[in-house]
Amino acid sequence: MAALIGFPVFAFATLAASLGDCMPDVECHPGFWLEVGLPTILAATPVGFGVRWLVNRYSDRGR
């Protein structure tokens, strides 16, 4: 489930980072980590842990 959320966020963030406009004499791209990696991790991690928590909470657990 985290991959289903993370991949579109990664693709959109990559697209948005590549379309950014730069001004002369100003560093315009802070880097792949801040523009793409961090938003992907911040979106996918809570989803992954949330789904894991829900599965553990509502699973039968051998009963």
N, C-alpha and C positions, 0 to 999 in steps of 0.2 A: 504494500500500500504506500509505503514511503517513496518507493521508486515511481509509482504512478503520479505522485505529487511532485517529487523532486525533478524528474526529467523535464516536464513542461516549464517549471521554474528555471531550470538550467538553460533550456533552449531560449526562453524569452529573455533572460538576463544576458545571455551571449549576444542575442540580436540587438538588444538595447545598448549594450556596451560597444558594439561595432558601429552603430549608427550615430554615436555621440559626435557632436560638432566641437571642434577645437578652436580656441582663439589664438592668435599669434603671440608668441613669447610666454605662453602659459602651459604648464604641464596639464594635459587634459584627461589622461587616463590614469587613475591611481593604481591600477593593476588588476590582474585577473582575480586575485583573491577577494578584494573588496567589492568588485563589481559583479562577480559571478559566483564564486565559491561560497562566500558568506551568506548571501540570500538563499542559496540552494540548501545549505546546511540548516539555516534558521527555519526554513519551511518544512523540510523533510524530517528532521529529528523529532519534533513534537508529534508529528503524525505517526511515525514509526513507534515511538514509545506509547502513544495513546492507543494505537491498535493492539499493541502487545498487552497493555494493561486491560483493555476490554476483553481480549481473548482469555486472559488468565482469570478475569473476574467472572465471566459467564460460561467458561468451559465446565464440563462435567467433572473433571479431575478424578476420573476413575470410580465414581459412585454409581 
